Amino acid sequence: MALVELRRVGKRFPNGVAALQDVTLDFKAGVVTAILGPSGAGKSTLLRTINGLETPTEGTITVDGIAVRPQTLRQVRRRVGMVFQHFNLVPRLSVMVNVLTGRLGYRSLFTSLTYLFPASDHELAIAALGKVGLMDKAWDRADRLSGGQQQRVGIARALVQQPKLILADEPVASLDPATSEDVMRLMVDVARSERVALVVNLHQVDLARDFCDRIVGLRGGRVVLDGPADSFSSDDLQSLYGGKP
């Protein structure tokens, strides 16, 4: 059974742009899926629609059996961790507090405003920082870390949600090639060890081939290819990008 199901999903913005058209996809636990496609293909809109940050104009989406609707967003977002291109950390706060913000979906408004978290949340944060190799940076300000370290904090923040699904939107676009590989390897290892579905938007075809199980290609808001990453061919590359990206 699929963890995430999209059925004939479309998204049209008020300016008339059809960002997604008739998208039907499933994502399963423990499977790492790369979403490839040229700029403007709808990759970010796809992830934002799954997480409820955008509302589809047609079709249905379910996450862990819950239909994604305005009234279910809190439930859905507890199950979905997000990793962003530009990290989305609070620079002046410590690494630990940034990681703990991943628990806000489980806490009261008072906790959210005061950053007061119970011991159980701290235990989860310590475990997450251990998994990403940053325990020695727990009390450093986030803005004192390198780009790769900041992205590891973003991954740890997603992990403390105890998600069923991690959505990563161009998570290595701001990183150098060596750091990009390290971050991809970390996300993939976490997804497989924790049996989490990982869906990652990428521009780097080589990273998709090397680290992912499956490649979904978007072009003009439509799914134009879907198959095992190790069978992604030069013909697929041509059909998706019209040449090398």
Backbone as CSV, one residue per row, in Angstrom:
resi,resn,N_x,N_y,N_z,CA_x,CA_y,CA_z,C_x,C_y,C_z
1,MET,0.837,-1.202,0.000,0.000,0.000,0.000,0.872,1.252,0.000
2,ALA,0.511,2.231,-0.788,1.295,3.459,-0.888,1.065,4.346,0.327
3,LEU,2.127,5.012,0.772,2.015,5.978,1.860,1.349,7.263,1.371
4,VAL,1.715,7.688,0.155,1.172,8.916,-0.434,0.526,8.559,-1.766
5,GLU,-0.678,9.068,-1.975,-1.390,8.829,-3.228,-1.879,10.152,-3.802
6,LEU,-1.507,10.432,-5.040,-2.033,11.581,-5.778,-2.854,11.034,-6.935
7,ARG,-4.055,11.540,-7.082,-4.940,11.068,-8.131,-5.444,12.244,-8.963
8,ARG,-4.945,12.316,-10.199,-5.368,13.319,-11.193,-5.301,14.739,-10.626
9,VAL,-4.184,15.023,-9.981,-4.009,16.317,-9.318,-3.640,17.392,-10.330
10,GLY,-4.327,18.520,-10.239,-4.006,19.696,-11.045,-3.893,20.911,-10.158
11,LYS,-3.040,21.848,-10.571,-2.915,23.118,-9.854,-2.786,24.239,-10.873
12,ARG,-3.801,25.113,-10.866,-3.775,26.274,-11.754,-3.786,27.533,-10.896
13,PHE,-2.804,28.401,-11.126,-2.698,29.629,-10.349,-3.632,30.702,-10.918
14,PRO,-3.942,31.741,-10.125,-4.863,32.784,-10.581,-4.448,33.461,-11.890
15,ASN,-3.134,33.469,-12.184,-2.681,34.085,-13.442,-2.870,33.176,-14.651
16,GLY,-3.461,31.996,-14.414,-3.750,31.080,-15.513,-2.704,30.019,-15.749
17,VAL,-1.559,30.090,-15.062,-0.499,29.102,-15.243,-0.923,27.758,-14.647
18,ALA,-0.852,26.711,-15.472,-1.158,25.355,-15.006,0.143,24.715,-14.537
19,ALA,0.402,24.763,-13.233,1.665,24.257,-12.686,1.695,22.740,-12.625
20,LEU,0.536,22.130,-12.408,0.410,20.669,-12.402,-0.815,20.289,-13.224
21,GLN,-0.670,19.182,-13.991,-1.773,18.754,-14.835,-1.907,17.230,-14.791
22,ASP,-3.039,16.771,-14.257,-3.395,15.354,-14.303,-2.282,14.457,-13.736
23,VAL,-1.773,14.813,-12.551,-0.668,14.070,-11.936,-1.223,12.945,-11.067
24,THR,-0.870,11.726,-11.418,-1.221,10.552,-10.628,0.065,9.820,-10.261
25,LEU,0.357,9.771,-8.947,1.598,9.167,-8.463,1.345,8.515,-7.110
26,ASP,2.160,7.500,-6.788,2.202,6.902,-5.466,3.637,6.961,-4.946
27,PHE,3.781,7.107,-3.627,5.093,7.056,-2.992,5.009,6.085,-1.822
28,LYS,5.974,5.170,-1.749,5.954,4.117,-0.734,7.031,4.331,0.327
29,ALA,6.781,3.789,1.511,7.728,3.895,2.619,9.057,3.247,2.240
30,GLY,10.152,3.913,2.619,11.481,3.368,2.396,12.022,3.533,0.993
31,VAL,11.242,4.134,0.101,11.667,4.334,-1.288,12.097,5.788,-1.478
32,VAL,13.238,5.971,-2.134,13.783,7.302,-2.397,13.475,7.673,-3.844
33,THR,12.695,8.732,-4.031,12.259,9.156,-5.357,12.822,10.529,-5.673
34,ALA,13.466,10.647,-6.818,13.910,11.947,-7.323,12.882,12.492,-8.298
35,ILE,12.580,13.775,-8.150,11.733,14.471,-9.117,12.651,15.347,-9.960
36,LEU,12.731,15.046,-11.244,13.560,15.797,-12.171,12.691,16.569,-13.153
37,GLY,13.278,17.608,-13.723,12.583,18.363,-14.751,13.177,19.746,-14.876
38,PRO,12.957,20.390,-16.010,13.486,21.743,-16.213,12.840,22.738,-15.270
39,SER,13.443,23.908,-15.143,12.855,24.962,-14.322,11.443,25.279,-14.815
40,GLY,10.528,25.431,-13.870,9.139,25.703,-14.229,8.326,24.469,-14.550
41,ALA,8.905,23.278,-14.330,8.190,22.044,-14.664,7.095,21.710,-13.671
42,GLY,7.139,22.309,-12.468,6.125,22.027,-11.449,6.650,21.236,-10.268
43,LYS,7.973,21.074,-10.173,8.552,20.240,-9.113,8.238,20.783,-7.717
44,SER,8.509,22.066,-7.500,8.250,22.645,-6.180,6.757,22.674,-5.874
45,THR,5.950,22.975,-6.870,4.496,22.979,-6.664,4.004,21.596,-6.268
46,LEU,4.585,20.563,-6.850,4.200,19.196,-6.494,4.433,18.940,-5.011
47,LEU,5.620,19.273,-4.506,5.918,19.043,-3.096,5.046,19.908,-2.196
48,ARG,4.854,21.154,-2.573,4.045,22.064,-1.757,2.579,21.624,-1.720
49,THR,2.121,21.008,-2.774,0.740,20.522,-2.812,0.585,19.292,-1.918
50,ILE,1.579,18.414,-1.907,1.519,17.240,-1.036,1.449,17.662,0.425
51,ASN,2.199,18.697,0.789,2.262,19.152,2.180,1.157,20.147,2.537
52,GLY,0.306,20.468,1.584,-0.790,21.381,1.861,-0.421,22.845,1.844
53,LEU,0.800,23.166,1.389,1.181,24.574,1.261,0.528,25.214,0.048
54,GLU,0.126,24.398,-0.905,-0.686,24.822,-2.039,-1.916,23.917,-2.094
55,THR,-3.028,24.466,-2.498,-4.263,23.697,-2.607,-4.498,23.327,-4.062
56,PRO,-4.641,22.036,-4.365,-4.892,21.666,-5.765,-6.238,22.183,-6.237
57,THR,-6.289,22.516,-7.512,-7.560,22.967,-8.086,-8.408,21.789,-8.569
58,GLU,-7.774,20.626,-8.651,-8.531,19.409,-8.981,-7.749,18.199,-8.499
59,GLY,-8.448,17.079,-8.331,-7.810,15.846,-7.903,-7.751,15.711,-6.386
60,THR,-7.192,14.577,-5.934,-7.119,14.271,-4.508,-5.713,13.829,-4.124
61,ILE,-5.355,14.097,-2.853,-4.074,13.675,-2.290,-4.347,13.082,-0.916
62,THR,-3.760,11.915,-0.630,-3.817,11.351,0.713,-2.402,11.058,1.186
63,VAL,-2.157,11.299,2.477,-0.874,11.014,3.121,-1.152,10.145,4.333
64,ASP,-0.635,8.939,4.332,-0.837,8.000,5.440,-2.325,7.816,5.718
65,GLY,-3.106,7.760,4.650,-4.537,7.523,4.760,-5.375,8.748,5.068
66,ILE,-4.740,9.915,5.205,-5.459,11.150,5.534,-5.565,12.010,4.280
67,ALA,-6.769,12.381,3.911,-6.962,13.269,2.774,-6.412,14.647,3.118
68,VAL,-5.619,15.214,2.215,-5.025,16.534,2.441,-6.068,17.595,2.136
69,ARG,-6.579,18.208,3.207,-7.594,19.252,3.121,-7.264,20.325,4.150
70,PRO,-7.825,21.519,4.017,-7.525,22.565,5.002,-7.757,22.124,6.444
71,GLN,-8.800,21.335,6.690,-9.123,20.939,8.058,-8.236,19.807,8.580
72,THR,-7.418,19.180,7.711,-6.547,18.084,8.159,-5.064,18.453,8.114
73,LEU,-4.763,19.714,7.819,-3.360,20.075,7.582,-2.465,19.819,8.792
74,ARG,-2.949,20.070,9.999,-2.124,19.833,11.180,-1.768,18.356,11.299
75,GLN,-2.721,17.476,11.052,-2.462,16.037,11.082,-1.461,15.636,10.000
76,VAL,-1.658,16.157,8.799,-0.784,15.804,7.679,0.638,16.282,7.951
77,ARG,0.785,17.510,8.411,2.130,18.071,8.572,2.910,17.445,9.702
78,ARG,2.223,16.810,10.634,2.937,16.025,11.641,3.643,14.835,11.005
79,ARG,3.095,14.357,9.919,3.628,13.165,9.253,4.640,13.490,8.166
80,VAL,4.780,14.779,7.851,5.604,15.184,6.706,6.699,16.142,7.163
81,GLY,7.961,15.740,6.987,9.089,16.622,7.248,9.508,17.325,5.970
82,MET,9.889,18.589,6.084,10.328,19.364,4.920,11.798,19.749,5.078
83,VAL,12.552,19.601,3.992,13.941,20.064,3.923,14.009,21.048,2.773
84,PHE,14.510,22.270,3.061,14.430,23.362,2.103,15.803,23.679,1.495
85,GLN,15.767,24.287,0.327,17.005,24.680,-0.357,17.823,25.655,0.488
86,HIS,17.155,26.640,1.081,17.865,27.679,1.831,17.746,27.465,3.339
87,PHE,17.544,26.220,3.749,17.648,25.745,5.126,16.488,26.183,6.015
88,ASN,16.013,27.449,5.888,14.887,27.953,6.691,15.128,27.796,8.196
89,LEU,16.345,28.101,8.629,16.662,28.106,10.055,16.486,29.515,10.610
90,VAL,16.385,29.606,11.949,16.390,30.911,12.616,17.839,31.190,12.987
91,PRO,18.520,32.110,12.301,19.974,32.244,12.438,20.461,32.506,13.855
92,ARG,19.730,33.300,14.621,20.222,33.712,15.945,19.997,32.641,17.012
93,LEU,19.189,31.628,16.706,18.915,30.578,17.677,19.932,29.448,17.563
94,SER,20.066,28.686,18.631,21.006,27.576,18.636,20.547,26.463,17.706
95,VAL,21.491,25.605,17.370,21.170,24.423,16.577,20.090,23.608,17.277
96,MET,20.221,23.408,18.576,19.252,22.607,19.331,17.839,23.170,19.207
97,VAL,17.689,24.471,19.399,16.346,25.059,19.342,15.793,24.980,17.921
98,ASN,16.638,25.177,16.925,16.177,25.032,15.540,15.661,23.624,15.283
99,VAL,16.348,22.626,15.804,15.893,21.247,15.631,14.579,21.028,16.369
100,LEU,14.486,21.563,17.568,13.273,21.388,18.364,12.036,22.013,17.720
101,THR,12.220,23.002,16.853,11.052,23.595,16.191,10.301,22.570,15.347
102,GLY,10.956,21.465,15.014,10.248,20.398,14.317,9.155,19.750,15.145
103,ARG,9.138,20.020,16.454,8.104,19.465,17.337,6.926,20.406,17.540
104,LEU,6.963,21.592,16.935,5.918,22.579,17.203,4.529,22.100,16.808
105,GLY,4.455,21.251,15.805,3.157,20.725,15.391,2.483,19.872,16.449
106,TYR,3.260,19.430,17.452,2.719,18.603,18.527,2.479,19.403,19.805
107,ARG,2.828,20.692,19.797,2.817,21.463,21.033,1.799,22.602,20.996
108,SER,1.570,23.197,22.147,0.593,24.269,22.292,1.127,25.579,21.727
109,LEU,0.229,26.550,21.597,0.631,27.881,21.151,1.646,28.485,22.115
110,PHE,1.459,28.264,23.417,2.394,28.801,24.415,3.803,28.263,24.181
111,THR,3.907,26.960,23.959,5.213,26.353,23.670,5.814,26.958,22.409
112,SER,4.985,27.161,21.401,5.465,27.696,20.131,6.051,29.091,20.303
113,LEU,5.421,29.898,21.161,5.862,31.285,21.347,7.070,31.405,22.268
114,THR,7.213,30.457,23.190,8.264,30.569,24.205,9.438,29.624,23.980
115,TYR,9.331,28.723,23.011,10.372,27.725,22.753,10.672,26.884,23.999
116,LEU,9.645,26.570,24.790,9.797,25.693,25.947,9.342,24.296,25.542
117,PHE,10.269,23.356,25.568,9.971,22.006,25.109,10.188,21.009,26.242
118,PRO,9.382,19.952,26.318,9.562,18.943,27.360,10.814,18.099,27.136
119,ALA,11.190,17.367,28.169,12.401,16.540,28.113,12.326,15.511,26.984
120,SER,11.126,14.993,26.726,10.987,13.987,25.663,11.371,14.553,24.299
121,ASP,11.047,15.836,24.064,11.423,16.473,22.804,12.933,16.657,22.731
122,HIS,13.553,17.030,23.851,15.007,17.176,23.877,15.700,15.846,23.572
123,GLU,15.145,14.768,24.068,15.720,13.454,23.783,15.651,13.142,22.286
124,LEU,14.521,13.473,21.667,14.388,13.270,20.224,15.393,14.130,19.456
125,ALA,15.569,15.374,19.895,16.499,16.286,19.217,17.933,15.799,19.348
126,ILE,18.299,15.321,20.525,19.655,14.792,20.732,19.896,13.593,19.815
127,ALA,18.903,12.704,19.729,19.036,11.537,18.848,19.169,11.958,17.389
128,ALA,18.377,12.951,16.970,18.432,13.421,15.577,19.781,14.055,15.267
129,LEU,20.296,14.872,16.191,21.612,15.495,15.977,22.705,14.433,15.914
130,GLY,22.553,13.374,16.689,23.514,12.285,16.596,23.497,11.626,15.232
131,LYS,22.314,11.460,14.669,22.197,10.817,13.351,22.830,11.655,12.251
132,VAL,22.788,12.987,12.388,23.355,13.843,11.347,24.777,14.309,11.692
133,GLY,25.317,13.806,12.803,26.704,14.088,13.152,26.974,15.487,13.645
134,LEU,26.028,16.069,14.402,26.199,17.461,14.837,26.025,17.649,16.342
135,MET,26.196,16.593,17.126,26.028,16.755,18.570,26.977,17.803,19.138
136,ASP,28.175,17.908,18.572,29.150,18.873,19.104,28.784,20.321,18.759
137,LYS,27.793,20.512,17.905,27.357,21.860,17.520,26.001,22.226,18.129
138,ALA,25.494,21.410,19.042,24.114,21.559,19.519,23.805,22.949,20.051
139,TRP,24.754,23.595,20.713,24.475,24.885,21.339,25.148,26.047,20.618
140,ASP,25.678,25.797,19.408,26.189,26.879,18.567,25.024,27.596,17.889
141,ARG,25.200,28.876,17.619,24.200,29.582,16.810,24.182,28.984,15.407
142,ALA,22.984,28.906,14.834,22.842,28.287,13.517,23.621,29.040,12.443
143,ASP,23.717,30.371,12.573,24.391,31.152,11.526,25.906,31.039,11.572
144,ARG,26.448,30.279,12.520,27.891,30.059,12.580,28.318,28.767,11.893
145,LEU,27.357,28.055,11.352,27.639,26.785,10.701,27.857,26.973,9.203
146,SER,28.534,26.018,8.602,28.682,26.014,7.145,27.358,25.651,6.497
147,GLY,27.285,25.831,5.181,26.056,25.495,4.469,25.678,24.037,4.620
148,GLY,26.651,23.155,4.512,26.375,21.731,4.661,25.895,21.383,6.049
149,GLN,26.505,22.022,7.059,26.067,21.784,8.434,24.654,22.309,8.660
150,GLN,24.342,23.477,8.089,22.995,24.011,8.246,21.955,23.092,7.612
151,GLN,22.306,22.487,6.477,21.347,21.572,5.869,21.180,20.321,6.718
152,ARG,22.236,19.893,7.396,22.110,18.763,8.325,21.178,19.114,9.482
153,VAL,21.231,20.362,9.937,20.287,20.805,10.966,18.858,20.711,10.433
154,GLY,18.669,21.126,9.174,17.345,21.027,8.565,16.849,19.588,8.501
155,ILE,17.750,18.650,8.234,17.372,17.235,8.203,17.018,16.752,9.606
156,ALA,17.825,17.159,10.602,17.529,16.782,11.987,16.176,17.339,12.427
157,ARG,15.877,18.575,12.031,14.572,19.173,12.359,13.433,18.341,11.770
158,ALA,13.614,17.872,10.543,12.597,17.007,9.942,12.473,15.696,10.704
159,LEU,13.597,15.145,11.167,13.582,13.851,11.844,12.837,13.892,13.171
160,VAL,12.934,15.010,13.914,12.267,15.043,15.217,10.745,15.051,15.085
161,GLN,10.245,15.319,13.904,8.810,15.194,13.677,8.378,13.738,13.674
162,GLN,9.355,12.822,13.601,9.068,11.393,13.436,8.144,11.188,12.234
163,PRO,8.585,11.697,11.068,7.697,11.722,9.901,7.581,10.370,9.223
164,LYS,6.529,10.229,8.463,6.380,9.081,7.568,6.949,9.420,6.181
165,LEU,7.036,10.720,5.892,7.447,11.220,4.583,8.354,12.430,4.772
166,ILE,9.450,12.478,4.012,10.287,13.673,3.965,10.265,14.211,2.536
167,LEU,9.926,15.488,2.410,9.949,16.187,1.128,11.143,17.133,1.135
168,ALA,11.999,17.020,0.159,13.208,17.852,0.092,13.201,18.622,-1.220
169,ASP,13.125,19.945,-1.119,12.998,20.805,-2.301,14.351,21.417,-2.636
170,GLU,15.022,20.860,-3.628,16.355,21.309,-4.047,17.291,21.427,-2.838
171,PRO,17.442,20.375,-2.042,18.180,20.486,-0.785,19.680,20.687,-0.943
172,VAL,20.224,20.444,-2.145,21.676,20.583,-2.319,22.030,21.666,-3.333
173,ALA,21.047,22.442,-3.750,21.298,23.444,-4.792,22.275,24.520,-4.343
174,SER,22.350,24.781,-3.023,23.225,25.835,-2.521,24.572,25.307,-2.038
175,LEU,24.849,24.028,-2.274,26.039,23.391,-1.724,27.031,23.021,-2.821
176,ASP,28.308,22.900,-2.437,29.327,22.467,-3.395,29.141,20.975,-3.679
177,PRO,29.758,20.463,-4.767,29.510,19.068,-5.165,29.811,18.030,-4.094
178,ALA,30.943,18.173,-3.395,31.292,17.175,-2.377,30.290,17.188,-1.233
179,THR,29.908,18.389,-0.779,28.930,18.502,0.305,27.567,18.011,-0.158
180,SER,27.230,18.263,-1.423,25.959,17.784,-1.973,25.864,16.266,-1.865
181,GLU,26.933,15.580,-2.189,26.928,14.120,-2.091,26.774,13.664,-0.649
182,ASP,27.458,14.350,0.273,27.358,13.991,1.689,25.923,14.149,2.192
183,VAL,25.279,15.260,1.811,23.915,15.513,2.265,22.940,14.511,1.641
184,MET,23.112,14.226,0.361,22.249,13.229,-0.279,22.418,11.865,0.374
185,ARG,23.654,11.473,0.622,23.913,10.168,1.254,23.242,10.100,2.634
186,LEU,23.325,11.199,3.385,22.717,11.234,4.706,21.201,11.080,4.609
187,MET,20.557,11.837,3.731,19.105,11.755,3.605,18.658,10.359,3.180
188,VAL,19.376,9.775,2.239,19.013,8.439,1.752,19.200,7.399,2.851
189,ASP,20.315,7.479,3.583,20.557,6.526,4.675,19.456,6.620,5.727
190,VAL,19.059,7.845,6.060,17.998,8.050,7.048,16.679,7.467,6.538
191,ALA,16.348,7.755,5.291,15.085,7.272,4.730,15.004,5.748,4.764
192,ARG,16.103,5.103,4.416,16.077,3.639,4.357,16.112,3.015,5.744
193,SER,16.894,3.583,6.651,16.979,3.011,8.000,15.691,3.242,8.795
194,GLU,15.019,4.380,8.559,13.811,4.713,9.297,12.535,4.304,8.565
195,ARG,12.671,3.715,7.381,11.525,3.329,6.559,10.625,4.523,6.266
196,VAL,11.262,5.634,5.903,10.566,6.872,5.566,10.566,7.026,4.049
197,ALA,9.469,7.457,3.475,9.448,7.803,2.055,10.167,9.137,1.881
198,LEU,11.099,9.196,0.956,11.831,10.431,0.663,11.561,10.819,-0.785
199,VAL,11.054,12.049,-0.964,10.816,12.592,-2.298,11.638,13.859,-2.406
200,VAL,12.572,13.895,-3.356,13.535,14.985,-3.418,13.566,15.597,-4.813
201,ASN,13.357,16.897,-4.880,13.493,17.638,-6.135,14.968,17.886,-6.408
202,LEU,15.405,17.594,-7.610,16.812,17.772,-7.965,16.940,18.344,-9.369
203,HIS,18.041,19.069,-9.586,18.472,19.424,-10.935,19.635,18.535,-11.377
204,GLN,20.321,17.921,-10.411,21.522,17.140,-10.715,21.140,15.696,-11.061
205,VAL,21.160,15.381,-12.348,20.770,14.052,-12.803,21.689,12.981,-12.231
206,ASP,22.981,13.296,-12.104,23.917,12.300,-11.582,23.585,11.911,-10.149
207,LEU,23.163,12.861,-9.327,22.785,12.538,-7.953,21.525,11.673,-7.923
208,ALA,20.596,11.958,-8.808,19.384,11.143,-8.873,19.720,9.703,-9.248
209,ARG,20.596,9.535,-10.204,20.989,8.196,-10.626,21.755,7.462,-9.530
210,ASP,22.645,8.175,-8.845,23.543,7.540,-7.881,22.870,7.195,-6.556
211,PHE,21.892,8.012,-6.142,21.368,7.869,-4.789,19.906,7.438,-4.698
212,CYS,19.158,7.563,-5.769,17.709,7.338,-5.674,17.298,5.993,-6.258
213,ASP,16.146,5.519,-5.790,15.590,4.265,-6.313,14.766,4.493,-7.566
214,ARG,14.165,5.655,-7.663,13.160,5.915,-8.702,13.309,7.352,-9.177
215,ILE,13.052,7.564,-10.441,13.051,8.913,-11.008,11.690,9.180,-11.648
216,VAL,11.098,10.297,-11.229,9.874,10.798,-11.861,10.237,12.075,-12.601
217,GLY,9.896,12.147,-13.861,10.194,13.328,-14.660,8.957,14.168,-14.898
218,LEU,9.072,15.467,-14.614,7.989,16.412,-14.873,8.393,17.358,-15.985
219,ARG,7.461,17.662,-16.836,7.657,18.667,-17.876,6.309,19.331,-18.151
220,GLY,6.262,20.648,-18.049,5.010,21.355,-18.255,3.922,20.948,-17.296
221,GLY,4.316,20.559,-16.065,3.341,20.171,-15.062,2.805,18.762,-15.195
222,ARG,3.296,18.009,-16.165,2.828,16.643,-16.383,3.938,15.632,-16.106
223,VAL,3.553,14.445,-15.662,4.502,13.346,-15.506,4.786,12.769,-16.885
224,VAL,6.050,12.859,-17.307,6.408,12.365,-18.640,7.266,11.105,-18.584
225,LEU,7.774,10.769,-17.393,8.462,9.494,-17.227,8.459,9.106,-15.763
226,ASP,8.547,7.809,-15.513,8.513,7.282,-14.152,9.094,5.877,-14.194
227,GLY,10.252,5.700,-13.557,10.864,4.383,-13.595,12.069,4.279,-12.680
228,PRO,12.703,3.104,-12.637,13.877,2.904,-11.790,15.006,3.859,-12.166
229,ALA,15.701,4.376,-11.163,16.778,5.327,-11.427,17.900,4.702,-12.246
230,ASP,18.165,3.412,-12.025,19.292,2.788,-12.734,18.993,2.499,-14.201
231,SER,17.746,2.738,-14.625,17.423,2.554,-16.043,17.202,3.881,-16.759
232,PHE,17.443,5.000,-16.051,17.286,6.321,-16.666,18.345,6.482,-17.760
233,SER,17.910,6.698,-18.982,18.788,6.639,-20.149,19.031,8.016,-20.755
234,SER,19.927,8.048,-21.725,20.170,9.294,-22.454,18.928,9.721,-23.227
235,ASP,18.121,8.758,-23.682,16.862,9.100,-24.349,15.888,9.755,-23.366
236,ASP,15.859,9.236,-22.131,15.017,9.846,-21.105,15.473,11.276,-20.826
237,LEU,16.780,11.466,-20.761,17.329,12.786,-20.525,16.916,13.749,-21.631
238,GLN,16.999,13.280,-22.863,16.633,14.088,-24.005,15.143,14.466,-23.993
239,SER,14.311,13.474,-23.666,12.865,13.733,-23.675,12.460,14.673,-22.553
240,LEU,13.205,14.631,-21.447,12.854,15.460,-20.297,13.339,16.878,-20.429
241,TYR,14.579,17.047,-20.906,15.196,18.363,-20.951,15.394,18.896,-22.376
242,GLY,15.261,18.013,-23.367,15.560,18.456,-24.726,17.052,18.667,-24.926
243,GLY,17.843,17.959,-24.137,19.304,18.116,-24.153,19.818,18.032,-22.746
244,LYS,21.078,18.199,-22.572,21.665,18.120,-21.228,21.205,19.306,-20.396
245,PRO,20.835,19.030,-19.095,20.401,20.110,-18.226,21.561,21.008,-17.844
